[in-house]
Amino acid sequence: MQAAAPIPILRSFDAAKAREFYVDFLGFEVVFEHRFAPELPLYMGLRMGACELHLSEHHGDASPGAALRIGVPDVAAYAAALRAKEYGFSRPSVQRQPYGMDDMSIADPFGSRLIFFTPIADT
């Protein structure tokens, strides 16, 4: 049996802010949304390429302050595209790391950190 890739669950506190940040700004697509009843917390699945994330408003599903690394084909181009959106809460840039990665770190509205990265090509 082969295990599937893990799907991180990140804490969310506001569905509208989550959609603005993850969908409108970062470019994730909504795969599903679930509430047990209209007034209850939202559990939402997102996808961008091969990356899947779940966001949960349910207390106890996750804690703010998580960090995760997400590989992308060209982090510099992705950072430029995000800056061009002129999102009011983030102007991401890329930092070259001594461990062979170009990293772009972005904090979400709920206290988690997403680090998008591309390995540095051997020259």
C-alpha positions in Angstrom: 0.0 0.0 0.0 1.3 3.4 -0.9 0.4 6.4 1.3 -1.1 9.5 -0.2 0.5 12.9 0.3 -0.4 14.5 3.6 -3.0 17.3 3.6 -2.3 20.0 6.2 -5.2 21.5 8.1 -4.8 25.2 9.0 -6.9 27.2 11.4 -9.2 29.8 10.0 -11.4 32.3 11.8 -13.2 34.1 9.0 -14.5 32.5 5.8 -14.5 35.7 3.8 -10.9 36.6 4.8 -9.8 33.0 4.1 -11.3 33.2 0.6 -9.8 36.6 -0.1 -6.3 35.5 0.9 -6.2 31.9 -0.3 -8.4 32.1 -3.4 -8.3 35.7 -4.6 -4.7 36.5 -3.7 -2.7 33.2 -3.7 -4.7 31.5 -6.5 -6.0 28.4 -4.7 -9.3 26.9 -6.0 -12.0 25.8 -3.6 -12.5 22.0 -3.9 -15.3 21.8 -1.3 -16.9 23.6 1.6 -18.7 21.9 4.5 -20.8 23.1 7.4 -22.9 20.7 9.6 -25.5 23.5 9.7 -25.5 27.1 8.3 -24.5 28.7 11.6 -21.7 26.2 12.4 -18.0 26.5 11.5 -16.7 26.1 8.0 -14.4 23.3 6.9 -13.0 24.0 3.4 -10.7 22.2 1.0 -8.3 24.1 -1.3 -6.0 23.1 -4.2 -3.3 24.8 -6.2 -1.6 22.4 -8.6 -0.6 19.3 -6.6 -0.8 21.2 -3.3 -3.9 20.5 -1.2 -4.8 22.4 2.0 -7.8 22.2 4.4 -8.9 25.3 6.4 -11.0 24.8 9.5 -12.9 27.1 11.7 -13.5 24.2 14.2 -11.8 24.7 17.5 -9.4 21.9 18.1 -8.8 21.0 14.4 -5.6 23.1 14.2 -3.7 25.8 16.0 -2.6 29.2 14.6 1.1 29.5 14.0 1.7 26.5 11.8 4.3 26.7 9.1 4.4 24.7 5.9 6.6 24.5 2.8 4.9 24.4 -0.7 7.0 23.7 -3.7 6.3 25.7 -6.9 8.0 25.6 -10.3 9.2 29.2 -10.2 8.8 31.1 -6.9 10.3 34.3 -8.4 7.6 34.5 -11.1 4.9 33.6 -8.5 6.1 36.4 -6.2 6.1 38.9 -9.0 2.5 37.8 -9.9 1.4 38.2 -6.3 3.0 41.7 -6.0 1.2 42.8 -9.2 -2.1 42.1 -7.5 -1.3 44.9 -5.0 -2.9 43.0 -2.1 -3.1 45.3 0.9 -1.6 42.9 3.4 1.4 41.4 1.7 4.2 42.3 -0.8 6.1 39.0 -0.9 9.7 38.8 -2.0 12.1 35.9 -2.5 15.1 35.1 -0.4 17.9 32.8 -1.5 18.7 30.3 1.2 22.1 28.8 1.9 20.5 25.3 1.8 19.8 25.5 -1.9 16.3 27.0 -2.1 14.7 30.3 -3.1 12.0 30.9 -0.5 9.0 33.3 -0.3 7.4 33.4 3.1 3.8 34.8 3.5 1.8 34.9 6.7 -1.9 34.1 6.4 -4.6 36.2 8.1 -4.8 33.6 10.9 -1.2 33.4 12.0 0.1 30.5 9.9 3.1 30.9 7.6 3.3 29.5 4.1 6.8 29.2 2.6 6.7 28.7 -1.2 10.0 27.5 -2.6 11.9 26.5 -5.7 15.1 24.5 -5.5 18.1 26.5 -6.9 19.2 25.0 -10.2 22.8 23.8 -10.3 24.9 26.2 -12.4 
